[in-house]
Amino acid sequence: MFAALALMIPTVALIVAAQVFASMAIMIAGTALCGVAAALGYRGGLQVVNEIAPADRRAEVVSAFFICCFCGNALPVIGIGVLSTMTSATVASVAFAGMIVVFSLVALGFGAKHAR
C-alpha cells in the first residue's frame, strides 16, 4: 500500500506533463506507472480486507470492497469530465492531480503514524 501511494505522486505528475507537452511517450510511461500503482493499491487493499473479514462473511466483504473501489474509480472520472467542460482539460487534470497528491500524502502520513 505504501508503494502504491508513493507511486501516485510521480504518476500524476507524468500524466499532467504528458497533457501539457502533448507527449505520447510521457503518457505511455505515466499510464504504465499508474497501472503498477493501481495494482499495488488493489492488492494491498484486498489483503487488508481478507485479513479483517470474518471467514463466513469474506465473500460479502470483498464484494463491498470492490464496489467501493469501482465507485472510487468512476466518480473522479465523472468529476474531471464535468470540470473540463466548465474550464479546460488541462485545468481539470491539474486539479485532479493536486487532489491525488494531497490524498496520497495524507494517507502516507496516517500510514506511517499507525505503522509504528
N, C-alpha and C positions, 0 to 999 in steps of 0.2 A: 504494500500500500504506500509506504514511504517513497519507493522508487517511482511509482505511478504519479504521485503528487509532485515529486521533484522534476519529473519529465514534462509535466504540463506547462511549466513556465517557458522553457525554450521552445516547446511545441507551438504554443500560441504566438510566440514571437516570430517563428518561421512562417506560420500561416499568414500573419498580418504582413510580414515583409514580402511574401510572395504576391500578395494582392497589391501592395503599394508599388512594387517594382515590376509587376506583371511578368513574373518569372515562373515558368512551368517547372523548372528544375528545383527551385526552392519549395514550390507547392508539393511536389512529389516527396521531397525529403521531409517536409513538415507533416504530411499526411501519413507517411510511414512511421515517423516518430509518434504521431498521435495514436496510430493503431497499436503500437507497443505499449504506450501509456494506458490506453483503454483496456487492453488485455490484462495488464498487470493489476489495474484497478478492479476489474470484474473478478479476476482470480482471487485477489486478496479479500474483497468483499464477500465473495461466496464462501471462502474458507472461514471467515468470521461467522457468517450466518450458520454454516454447518456445525460449527463448534458450539454455538449458543442455543440452537434449536433443539427442543426435545425430540428424541428419536421417533416417537409416534406421531409427531406433527411436522417433521422435517420437510416433507413434500409441500405442505401448505405454506410454510415459512419461506422456502426457496421460491415458490411461485410468487408470493408477495414481494420478495426481494427483486425478482426480475420485472415485475410490473412497475415497481418504483424506479428501477434502472431505466426502463424504456420510456417512462414519463419524463425522467430526468434528462434523457437524450432528446426527446421531442420538444419539450417546452422551450428550451433555449433556441432551438432552430426556428420555431414559430416567432419567438421574440426578435430574433435577428431579422426575419422577414418583415415583420411589422416596422421595426426601426429603420431598416434600409429603404422602405417605401416612404418614410417620413423624412429621412435625411439622405444619406448615401450609403452604399455598400461598405465603403472604407470606414466611415464613422461607426456603422453598426459593428463591423469586425473589431475595431479598436475598443469599443465599449464592451463587447463580449470578452475580448482578450483581457481587458482590465479586470472584469468580474472574475474570470477564471483564475488569474494570478492572485487576486485578493483571497478568494476562497481556498486556493491551494496553500497559500501562506498561513492562513488561519488554521486550516486542517493540519498542516505540518507542525504548527505551534502547539495545538492541542495534543497531537500525537506524541510529540517529543515530551510534553509535560506528563502525559499519562504512561509513557514507556518507562519512566524512571522507577 
